[in-house]
Amino acid sequence: MSLHIALALSALVASIVLFLSTSSRALAIVALVASGLEVAMALGLLHLSVARLPLGIVLGFALAVPGALAWLRTSAKTATSAAAIVAFVGALQVATALGRM
């Protein structure tokens, strides 16, 4: 298992936990969709491209922003940990994509 797949799976699991443990599910749904797309792309099941913009940056921001906002809004330990993982994976993905440019 590569690091990219492991990070995508950890973001997916954390997004599911965040979705199940928070009352405000809008941010969790965005993170869940983005992490689901990440896993599908990492496993080679889906190939997407966006003109003039690396998809890693788009999906990274779709993970980092909701993760950070959910982390700021929640007080439960489980939801805080899940939000931190989602935000970290998204920020790492954005940094990696920007480093390749």
N, C-alpha and C positions, 0 to 999 in steps of 0.2 A: 504494500500500500504506500503510495507516495504521500509526501507532505501536503500537497494540494488537495488530495482526496480526504486526508485526515482532517484538515482544517475545514473543508466544506461539510463533512459529516458532523463535526463538532458544532459548527454554526447551525446546521439543520436541527440537531438534537436540542441545542440551547434555544432555538426559536420555538420549537414545539413546547418545551418546558415554559418558556416565557408566555406563549399563547394560553397554556392551560392554567398558569398561576396568576395572571393579572386580570383585573376587571376591565381595563382599557385595552381592547384587543386590536385596535386599528394599527398601532405601531408594530405589534407582534405579527399581524397578517402581512405587512410589508416585508418584514424580516423573514418570515416563513416562505413567502413566494421567492424572494431573492436567494435564500439559501437552498431552496428546492431547485431553482435554475442552476445554481452553482454545482450542486451534486450531480445533476443530470449532465452538465457540461463536462465536469471532471471525469465522469465515468464514460464519456463518449456517446451518450444517448441522445444528446441534443447539441446542435451547432448553431449558434446565433452570432450575428454581427450587426454593428451599428455603424453607419457611415461617419467617418471623421472623428469618432470617439471610441477609445478602447472600452470594450464591454466590461473589463475588469474594474475600471474606474466607476462605471455606472452601478454595477452590482455591489462593489465595495461601499460606495456611498449609501446604497439601499440597505446595507447591513449596518454600517457604522452610525448613521444618523438615528435611525429608530432605536438601535441598541443603546446609544448614549442618552437619548431622551427617556427611554424606559428605565435606564439605570438611575437617572435623576429623579424620576417620579415614584419609584417603588421603594418600599421599606422592608418587604419580606426577603429573607435570606436567599431563598431559592430563586426568586425572580431577579434579585440583584446579581447573583452569580451568573444566571443565564444571560442577562442583559450585558454584563461585562464581557462574557465570552463572545457574544454576537458583535459587540462594538469593537473588541480587539481584533477579531478575524476580519471585519470590514476595514478597519484602519490599516491592518497589515496588507490587505489586498490592494487598497488604494496606494499605499506607499510602494509596493512592488510594481504596480502598473505605472506609476509616475517615474520610477527608476528606470524602466525600460524605454521610456520616451526619449 
